[in-house]
Amino acid sequence: MKKLLTLFVGVVSVATFAPYAAFATGKVITIGTEVTGSLVPWRGMGYEMRFQCLWFQRDINYAGYINRVDFKYSSGSTSGAFNNCRVWLCHTTKTVLEPTFYNNYAGKTPVQVLDTVSLELRGTEWIDVGISPGKFNYDNRDNLLMEIRWRGDSGHDIYCKIYSAAGGRCYAFRDDAATGTVYAEGQYIRLHIGTMAGLEPTSLGRVRALFR
């Protein structure tokens, strides 16, 4: 029994004190039917950007950590850098965006999933926006809001696919703008949603207590 306990504690200690395992992708969800391309939010010709887009729960219909967001390349440059880039994801009860950016949170708290001095995007198919995995846990009850803000760029426009949508996109060409213009269109995207794999940290004392 003592040897069994020692073996068990050794295995648990390795599992519980190691860093969390990688975030396993549970499902990849594509939202929208692409119709055309837009240079927003990646208008890299000396502009700034504050951008929001709304997606409906019914189009996602899967709970878990949003570990990656891909935009679909349409035309323009195949690479570009966007400086002081920050990205947030937020639950929201809004069904249609309004011009005041803050109001689109609908009382929820945005979770920052990217903060970088320079975000480099490149590709001719799906373009990974580069968010950090495991930071935003989508509840599959509310709608989903994404906000992108950047200031300064490499002078390259990247057009990405959009689709007709009632929820819409809202944007302004200033990263500190309080209001923007709402358009009845959505960002055509691909979400990688998964769950956190691995055991939560615990103490060896708690494990030993199980055998008393």
C-alpha positions in Angstrom: 0.0 0.0 0.0 2.9 2.3 0.9 4.5 1.7 -2.5 1.2 2.2 -4.3 0.7 5.5 -2.4 4.2 6.6 -3.3 3.6 5.8 -7.0 0.3 7.6 -7.0 1.6 10.7 -5.3 4.5 10.8 -7.7 2.3 10.6 -10.8 -0.1 13.2 -9.4 2.7 15.5 -8.4 4.1 15.5 -11.9 0.6 16.2 -13.4 -0.5 18.8 -10.9 2.7 20.9 -10.6 3.5 20.9 -14.3 2.1 23.8 -16.4 -1.3 23.4 -17.9 -1.4 21.3 -21.0 -2.0 22.7 -24.4 -5.5 23.9 -25.3 -7.1 21.2 -27.3 -9.3 22.3 -30.2 -12.7 21.0 -29.8 -14.4 22.5 -32.9 -13.7 24.9 -35.8 -16.6 27.0 -36.7 -17.0 29.2 -39.8 -19.4 32.1 -39.5 -21.1 33.7 -42.5 -21.2 33.3 -46.2 -18.5 35.3 -47.9 -19.8 37.9 -50.4 -17.0 40.5 -50.8 -13.9 41.9 -49.4 -13.3 44.9 -47.1 -10.1 46.7 -46.0 -11.5 47.3 -42.5 -10.1 46.5 -40.0 -6.7 46.2 -41.7 -6.6 49.5 -43.6 -2.8 50.0 -43.4 -2.3 53.3 -45.2 -1.4 55.6 -42.3 -4.7 55.2 -40.5 -5.7 54.2 -37.0 -8.5 51.8 -36.2 -11.2 51.1 -33.7 -13.4 48.2 -34.9 -16.1 46.1 -33.4 -18.0 43.1 -34.9 -20.9 41.1 -33.6 -21.6 37.4 -34.1 -24.8 35.6 -32.9 -24.8 32.7 -30.5 -27.0 30.7 -32.9 -24.1 30.8 -35.5 -21.5 29.6 -32.9 -23.5 27.3 -30.7 -20.5 25.8 -28.9 -19.1 26.6 -25.5 -15.4 26.7 -24.7 -12.2 28.8 -24.9 -11.8 30.7 -28.1 -8.2 29.9 -28.9 -7.9 31.3 -32.4 -9.7 33.7 -34.7 -9.0 33.6 -38.5 -10.0 36.2 -41.1 -10.4 35.1 -44.7 -8.1 36.9 -47.1 -9.7 38.5 -50.1 -7.3 40.8 -52.0 -4.7 43.6 -51.5 -1.4 43.0 -49.9 -0.6 39.5 -48.6 1.2 40.9 -45.6 1.2 43.9 -43.3 2.2 45.1 -39.8 -0.2 46.9 -37.5 1.3 48.6 -34.5 0.1 49.0 -30.9 -2.5 46.4 -31.7 -5.0 45.2 -29.1 -7.8 42.8 -29.3 -10.7 42.0 -27.0 -13.5 39.5 -26.9 -16.7 40.1 -25.0 -20.0 38.5 -24.3 -22.9 40.8 -25.1 -26.7 40.8 -25.3 -26.7 43.3 -28.1 -28.4 42.1 -31.3 -27.6 45.1 -33.4 -24.5 47.3 -32.9 -24.9 51.0 -32.2 -22.4 53.8 -32.9 -21.2 54.2 -29.3 -18.5 51.6 -28.9 -18.9 51.3 -25.1 -22.6 50.6 -25.3 -22.0 47.5 -27.4 -20.5 45.7 -24.3 -24.1 45.8 -22.9 -22.7 45.9 -19.3 -20.3 42.9 -19.9 -16.5 43.1 -19.3 -14.3 42.7 -22.4 -11.4 40.3 -22.1 -8.1 41.3 -23.7 -6.7 38.5 -25.8 -3.9 40.4 -27.6 -1.6 43.3 -26.8 1.4 43.6 -29.0 3.8 46.3 -30.2 3.4 45.1 -33.8 1.0 42.5 -35.2 2.2 41.0 -38.5 -0.5 39.4 -40.7 0.3 37.4 -43.8 -1.3 34.9 -46.1 -3.6 34.3 -49.0 -6.2 32.0 -47.3 -7.1 32.1 -43.6 -5.2 34.6 -41.6 -4.6 34.0 -37.9 -5.2 37.2 -35.9 -2.9 35.9 -33.2 -4.9 36.0 -30.0 -3.7 34.2 -26.9 -5.4 30.9 -26.3 -7.2 30.1 -23.1 -8.1 33.7 -22.1 -11.7 34.0 -23.2 -14.2 31.3 -22.3 -17.3 31.6 -24.5 -20.5 30.7 -22.6 -22.6 29.9 -25.6 -25.5 31.9 -24.2 -24.7 35.5 -25.2 -23.7 36.8 -28.5 -20.0 37.5 -29.2 -18.3 40.8 -29.7 -14.8 41.3 -31.0 -13.0 44.6 -30.7 -9.7 45.5 -32.5 -7.7 48.7 -32.0 -4.4 49.7 -33.6 -2.3 52.8 -34.3 0.4 52.9 -36.9 1.1 50.5 -39.7 3.4 49.4 -42.5 1.4 51.0 -45.3 -0.2 47.8 -46.6 -4.0 47.2 -47.0 -5.3 43.7 -46.4 -8.8 43.1 -47.7 -10.7 40.3 -45.9 -14.0 38.7 -46.6 -17.3 40.0 -45.1 -20.9 38.9 -45.4 -24.4 40.5 -45.0 -25.4 40.6 -41.4 -28.0 42.3 -39.3 -25.7 42.6 -36.2 -23.2 44.5 -38.1 -19.7 46.0 -37.8 -18.9 49.4 -36.3 -15.6 51.2 -36.9 -13.8 54.5 -36.9 -10.3 55.5 -38.2 -9.0 56.5 -34.7 -8.1 54.0 -32.1 -9.4 56.2 -29.3 -12.7 57.1 -31.0 -15.8 56.9 -28.7 -18.2 56.5 -31.6 -18.1 55.0 -35.1 -20.2 54.2 -38.1 -22.4 51.0 -38.1 -22.7 48.9 -41.3 -25.1 46.0 -41.8 -22.3 43.5 -42.5 -20.3 40.9 -40.6 -16.8 39.7 -40.6 -16.4 36.3 -42.3 -14.4 34.4 -39.7 -13.3 31.0 -38.5 -13.3 30.3 -34.7 -11.2 27.6 -33.1 -13.0 26.7 -29.8 -11.7 24.2 -27.3 -11.4 23.4 -23.6 -8.5 23.7 -21.2 -6.7 20.4 -20.9 -4.8 19.3 -17.8 -5.3 19.1 -14.1 -5.7 22.1 -11.8 -2.9 22.7 -9.2 -3.4 21.0 -5.9 -1.2 20.2 -2.9 0.4 16.8 -2.1 -1.1 17.2 1.3 -4.6 17.1 -0.1 -3.7 14.0 -2.1 -2.2 12.2 1.0 -5.3 13.0 2.9 -7.3 10.8 0.6 -5.5 7.7 2.0 -5.8 8.5 5.7 
